Amino acid sequence: MERLVKILSPAAWSLLMAALLGTTLYACTDGGSSDSGGPVAPNRYRISVQWPEQAGQQATLYQWRFDRPKGQTPDPGALVAARKLLIDTVRLDGEGHGVLEGAQPEAWLAEVRVGATGHPLRMLPGHGYQLQSADASAARDGDAAPSLGSGTEASQSYQPGVWTGPGDANRLNRLSSQWRQRYVELAELGKREVRAQSVGDAAHADSLRGLRLKGALAYWDGISALADSTVQPLVAVFAVEHLDKGTRFEQIRRVSNRLLPMDPQNPYVRDLQQWVVSWEIQREKDGVSLLGTPAANVSGIGPDGQRYTLEALRGHYVLVDFWASWCAPCRRENPNLVATYKRYADLGFRVFSVSLDKEADKWTEAIEADGLPWPQHIRVEDGFADSGVAPYAVNAIPAGFLVDPQGIIIAERSEVRGNNLGLRLGTMLGPVQ
């Protein structure tokens, strides 16, 4: 049987994390845990659930299966098909305790649902696990991200869980189990920032933006530090899966190169290295990388006769999108871009479209036909050789560059195509209804 657990691309993992309400995977890297009832026989699993708030409710174990054709090289940024299989259920007793146990011939990516909340973990055969409701002890461990204080109803209703296991694995779990609450708070801060901008309160908008960035960076920096410091290969692999591949690719490659000689036969480590190599090939195809550099200003006249400049959108996340009416891949990408824009425009996302059309009527017809709702549309008549295009080293379209509120390019080309753009914006701006 083909191994069920495959290393996911960061984009695929982000989607799964959102689907499972923002908690994270967990890996046990030693023998059976005494917290889960003593040693576990080979090819078996045992999960002890302790959740007093859900006494009398049902706990359910699912297995996530990710279908990738045998022998296929991981496609950076491409989502893999996922389906969830029911494995086991248990009714929690009057104290909220129950045990899930059974046969497990190989590693799984699993999910235990308690009430309405899902708690994913990596399950290895012959290991014991314990899931308990979160308490104040997590905050005393020093890994808790600072509260952003949004006080939203959604963040208060979320019920995180804590998996018991070895140190670094628990550290990863504690960091990520907080992410759902932070994720909701970031969305609320984004909405308040947009409202402040709409009434001209620039100082308040800047303050809210700073809080939003602080909250997101607290999580990413904690994951980054863990990936660099842990000596447990599985924990390191799972940690780098969380990192943004565009802005932190060099670190992901560094961690992968460190892990390979430590455990060269580990299938997770080998899959991570394969992913790094394939992503390097993709980046080479994309051409010159502009990650981390200031976005060159682009300006031009729109169909409405107004002048639009990229600099005028400073303070927003902006996708600079190079396209043309005659470009079939561009036209196929437009519906996805429109949908993403509509989801995140209220949180401050903007699109700045640069057309390489020589004929103005073809350009405006395509804007109308594809229903591109943002006003920032300009056209350059010299195509790829235009002075506005040259700084971006564009040699093929569609070509997109995601610019952060400070005007720095944080993702480019294939990193913002398809579902990747929405996943990235969801991570930075928070969820949308």
C-alpha positions in Angstrom: 0.0 0.0 0.0 1.3 3.4 -0.9 2.3 5.5 2.1 -0.7 7.5 3.2 1.0 10.5 4.6 2.7 12.8 2.1 4.5 16.1 2.8 2.2 18.9 1.8 3.2 22.1 0.1 2.8 25.1 2.4 -0.2 26.2 0.3 -1.9 22.8 0.7 -1.2 22.8 4.4 -2.6 26.3 4.8 -5.8 25.2 3.2 -6.0 22.1 5.5 -5.2 24.3 8.5 -8.2 26.6 7.7 -10.4 23.6 7.1 -9.5 22.1 10.5 -10.2 25.4 12.3 -6.7 26.5 12.5 -5.1 24.0 14.8 -2.0 22.2 13.8 -0.5 18.7 13.4 1.4 17.0 16.1 4.2 14.4 15.9 5.3 12.1 18.6 9.0 11.2 18.1 9.6 8.8 21.0 8.0 5.7 22.4 4.5 5.5 23.8 3.5 8.2 26.2 2.7 7.4 29.9 0.1 10.2 29.7 -1.9 8.0 27.3 -2.0 4.9 29.3 1.5 3.3 29.0 3.3 1.6 26.1 1.5 1.0 22.9 2.0 -2.2 20.9 3.6 -2.0 17.4 1.1 -1.3 14.6 -1.5 0.1 17.2 -2.6 3.5 18.3 -4.1 4.9 21.5 -5.5 8.4 22.0 -6.7 9.5 25.4 -9.1 12.4 25.3 -9.6 14.6 28.4 -12.1 17.4 27.8 -14.4 18.2 30.8 -16.3 20.9 28.9 -17.5 18.2 26.4 -18.5 15.6 29.0 -21.1 13.2 27.4 -20.2 14.3 23.9 -18.7 12.2 21.1 -15.0 12.3 20.1 -14.4 11.1 16.5 -11.1 10.0 14.9 -10.7 10.6 11.1 -7.8 9.8 8.8 -6.9 12.3 6.1 -5.8 10.7 2.8 -4.0 12.8 0.2 -4.0 11.3 -3.2 -1.0 11.9 -5.3 -0.1 9.6 -8.2 2.7 7.2 -7.3 6.1 8.5 -8.3 4.8 12.1 -9.0 7.1 14.9 -8.0 5.5 17.3 -5.6 4.2 20.3 -7.5 5.1 23.5 -5.5 2.0 25.4 -4.6 -0.4 22.9 -6.1 -3.1 21.5 -3.9 -3.5 17.8 -3.6 -6.9 16.1 -3.3 -7.8 15.3 0.3 -10.6 13.1 1.7 -11.5 12.2 5.3 -12.2 8.6 6.4 -14.0 7.8 9.6 -11.8 5.5 11.8 -13.3 5.4 15.3 -15.7 7.1 17.8 -16.0 7.2 21.6 -18.6 8.8 23.9 -16.8 10.8 26.6 -17.8 9.9 30.2 -19.1 12.3 32.9 -15.6 13.7 33.4 -15.0 14.2 29.7 -12.7 11.3 29.3 -12.5 8.7 26.6 -10.0 6.5 24.8 -9.7 5.8 21.0 -7.6 2.8 20.2 -7.1 0.3 17.4 -4.8 -1.0 14.6 -2.5 1.3 12.7 -0.2 -0.3 10.1 1.5 3.0 9.0 1.7 6.7 9.6 -1.4 8.8 9.3 -2.4 12.4 9.2 -5.4 12.3 11.5 -8.0 14.5 13.0 -9.8 14.1 16.3 -13.1 16.1 16.5 -14.4 17.0 20.0 -17.7 18.8 19.7 -17.5 21.1 16.7 -13.7 21.6 16.8 -11.1 19.5 14.8 -7.6 18.8 16.2 -5.2 17.3 13.6 -2.0 15.4 14.4 0.5 13.1 12.8 0.0 9.6 14.1 2.8 7.1 14.1 2.2 3.3 14.8 3.1 2.2 18.3 2.6 5.6 19.9 0.2 7.0 22.5 -1.3 10.5 22.5 -3.3 12.6 24.8 -5.7 15.4 23.8 -6.9 17.8 26.5 -8.6 21.1 26.6 -6.3 24.1 26.7 -5.7 25.8 30.0 -3.5 28.6 31.5 -0.4 26.4 31.5 0.2 27.0 27.8 0.6 30.8 28.5 3.2 30.1 31.2 5.4 28.1 28.8 6.6 31.3 27.1 5.4 30.4 23.6 2.1 32.2 23.7 1.7 35.0 21.2 0.6 38.3 22.7 -3.1 38.9 22.6 -4.2 41.5 20.1 -7.2 42.3 22.2 -9.9 42.4 19.5 -12.4 40.7 21.8 -14.3 39.2 18.9 -17.1 36.7 19.6 -15.5 34.2 17.2 -12.1 34.3 18.9 -13.8 33.8 22.3 -15.9 30.8 21.1 -13.0 28.8 19.6 -11.9 25.9 21.8 -8.2 25.0 21.3 -6.7 21.7 22.4 -3.3 20.6 23.6 -1.6 17.4 22.6 0.8 15.9 25.1 4.1 14.6 23.9 7.9 15.4 23.7 9.2 18.9 24.2 9.7 20.3 20.7 6.5 18.6 19.3 4.5 20.2 22.1 6.1 23.5 21.4 5.1 23.4 17.8 1.6 22.4 18.8 1.2 25.2 21.4 2.4 27.8 18.9 0.0 26.7 16.2 -3.0 25.9 18.5 -3.1 29.7 19.2 -3.2 30.6 15.5 -7.0 30.2 15.0 -7.7 32.9 17.6 -5.0 35.2 16.2 -6.3 34.5 12.7 -9.8 35.8 13.7 -8.4 38.8 15.6 -6.3 39.7 12.6 -9.4 39.8 10.4 -11.1 42.1 12.9 -8.1 44.4 13.0 -8.1 44.5 9.2 -11.7 45.6 9.1 -11.1 48.3 11.7 -8.1 49.5 9.8 -10.1 49.9 6.6 -12.8 51.8 8.5 -10.2 54.1 10.0 -8.7 54.8 6.5 -12.2 55.5 5.1 -12.8 58.3 7.6 -9.3 59.7 7.1 -7.9 58.7 10.5 -4.4 57.7 9.2 -2.8 57.6 12.7 -5.4 55.1 14.0 -5.1 53.0 10.8 -1.3 52.9 11.1 -1.6 51.7 14.7 -4.1 49.0 13.8 -1.8 47.9 10.9 1.1 47.6 13.4 -0.9 45.4 15.7 -1.9 43.2 12.8 1.7 42.8 11.6 2.9 42.2 15.2 0.3 39.4 15.7 1.2 37.6 12.5 5.0 37.9 13.0 4.8 36.6 16.5 3.5 33.3 15.1 5.8 33.1 12.1 8.9 34.0 14.1 8.1 31.4 16.7 7.7 28.7 14.0 10.9 29.9 12.3 12.9 29.7 15.5 11.6 26.2 16.2 12.5 25.0 12.7 16.1 26.2 13.1 16.6 24.9 16.6 14.9 21.5 16.9 17.0 18.3 16.6 13.9 16.2 16.0 13.7 15.8 12.2 9.9 15.2 12.1 9.2 18.3 14.1 11.5 20.3 11.9 9.7 19.0 8.8 6.3 19.8 10.2 7.4 23.3 11.3 8.7 24.3 7.9 5.5 23.2 6.3 3.9 26.2 8.1 6.4 28.7 6.7 5.6 31.0 3.8 7.6 29.5 0.9 8.0 32.9 -0.9 9.5 35.0 1.9 11.2 32.2 3.8 12.3 29.8 1.1 16.0 30.2 2.0 15.3 29.1 5.5 13.3 26.1 4.3 16.2 25.1 2.0 18.6 25.5 4.9 16.6 23.4 7.3 16.1 20.7 4.6 19.9 20.6 3.9 20.5 20.2 7.7 18.0 17.4 8.1 19.1 15.2 5.1 22.4 14.0 6.6 20.8 13.6 10.0 18.2 11.1 8.8 18.7 10.4 5.1 16.3 7.4 5.0 13.4 9.3 6.7 10.7 9.5 4.0 9.4 12.8 5.3 12.9 14.4 5.2 13.4 13.0 1.7 10.0 14.3 0.5 10.9 17.8 1.9 14.2 17.8 0.0 12.4 16.7 -3.2 10.0 19.6 -2.7 12.9 22.1 -2.3 14.5 20.9 -5.5 11.3 21.0 -7.5 10.5 24.5 -6.1 14.1 25.7 -7.1 13.4 24.4 -10.6 10.1 26.3 -10.7 11.8 29.5 -9.5 14.5 29.2 -12.1 11.8 28.9 -14.8 10.1 32.0 -13.4 13.3 34.1 -14.0 14.9 36.8 -11.9 13.6 36.8 -8.3 12.5 40.2 -6.9 11.5 38.9 -3.4 12.4 41.3 -0.7 13.0 44.3 -3.0 11.0 47.5 -3.3 8.3 47.4 -6.0 9.1 49.8 -8.8 6.4 52.4 -9.3 4.2 51.9 -12.3 1.8 54.5 -13.6 -0.5 55.1 -16.5 -3.9 56.3 -17.8 -6.9 54.1 -17.1 -9.9 53.5 -19.4 -11.7 56.3 -17.4 -9.0 58.8 -18.4 -7.6 59.0 -14.8 -3.9 58.5 -14.0 -3.2 55.6 -11.6 0.0 54.9 -9.8 1.2 52.0 -7.8 2.6 54.3 -5.1 -0.9 55.6 -4.4 -1.8 52.2 -3.0 0.9 52.2 -0.3 -0.5 50.9 2.9 -2.4 48.0 1.2 -1.4 44.6 0.1 -1.4 45.0 -3.7 -1.1 42.4 -6.5 0.7 44.0 -9.5 -0.8 41.9 -12.4 0.8 41.9 -15.8 -1.6 40.5 -18.4 -3.2 41.1 -21.9 -6.4 40.4 -23.7 -4.6 38.1 -26.2 -3.1 36.0 -23.4 -5.2 32.9 -22.9 -3.6 31.8 -19.5 -4.2 35.4 -18.3 -7.9 35.2 -19.2 -8.2 31.8 -17.5 -6.6 33.2 -14.4 -9.0 36.2 -14.2 -12.0 34.5 -12.6 -9.8 33.3 -9.7 -8.4 36.8 -9.4 -11.8 38.4 -9.4 -13.1 36.0 -6.7 -10.0 36.6 -4.5 -10.4 40.4 -4.9 -14.0 40.3 -3.9 -13.2 38.2 -0.8 -10.4 40.4 0.5 -11.1 43.9 -0.8 -12.8 44.9 2.4 -9.7 43.9 4.3 -7.5 46.2 2.2 -6.4 44.0 -0.7 -6.0 45.8 -4.0 -5.1 44.9 -7.6 -3.1 47.0 -10.0 -3.5 45.7 -13.5 -0.9 46.4 -16.2 -2.0 45.4 -19.7 0.5 44.7 -22.5 -2.2 45.2 -25.1 -1.3 47.4 -28.1 -5.0 47.9 -29.1 -7.0 50.0 -26.5 -10.4 48.6 -27.6 -9.3 45.0 -27.2 -8.0 45.9 -23.7 -11.2 47.6 -22.5 -13.4 44.8 -24.1 -11.5 42.2 -22.1 -11.9 44.2 -18.8 -15.6 44.3 -19.3 -16.0 40.7 -20.6 -14.0 39.3 -17.6 -15.7 41.6 -15.1 -12.5 43.0 -13.5 -14.0 45.3 -10.9 -11.0 47.2 -9.5 -10.4 50.7 -11.0 -6.6 50.5 -11.2 -6.1 49.5 -14.9 -3.4 50.9 -17.1 -1.9 49.9 -20.5 1.7 50.0 -21.7 2.1 50.3 -25.5 5.7 48.9 -25.7 4.9 45.5 -24.3 7.6 43.6 -22.5 10.1 46.4 -23.5 8.1 49.2 -21.8 10.0 51.2 -19.1 7.2 50.3 -16.6 7.6 46.6 -17.2 11.4 46.3 -17.4 12.1 46.7 -13.6 9.9 43.5 -13.0 11.9 41.4 -15.5 8.7 40.1 -17.0 9.3 37.8 -20.0 6.0 36.0 -20.0 2.5 36.6 -18.8 0.5 36.3 -16.6 3.1 37.5 -14.1 2.0 38.7 -10.7 3.9 40.4 -7.8 2.4 40.7 -4.3 3.5 43.9 -2.6 3.1 44.5 1.1 1.9 47.7 2.8 5.5 49.0 3.0 6.0 48.5 -0.8 8.1 45.4 -0.6 7.6 42.4 -2.9 6.7 39.4 -0.8 5.6 36.9 -3.4 5.9 36.6 -7.1 4.9 34.8 -10.3 3.7 31.2 -9.7 3.5 31.9 -5.9 0.4 34.1 -6.5 -1.3 32.0 -9.2 -4.4 29.9 -8.7 -5.3 29.2 -5.1 -1.9 30.4 -3.8 -2.9 34.1 -3.7 -6.1 33.5 -1.6 -4.2 31.2 0.8 -1.5 33.8 1.3 -3.9 36.6 1.8 -5.9 34.6 4.2 -2.8 33.9 6.3 -1.9 37.6 6.4 -5.3 39.3 6.6 -7.4 36.8 8.4 -10.5 34.9 7.4 -13.5 36.2 5.6 -17.1 35.4 6.0 
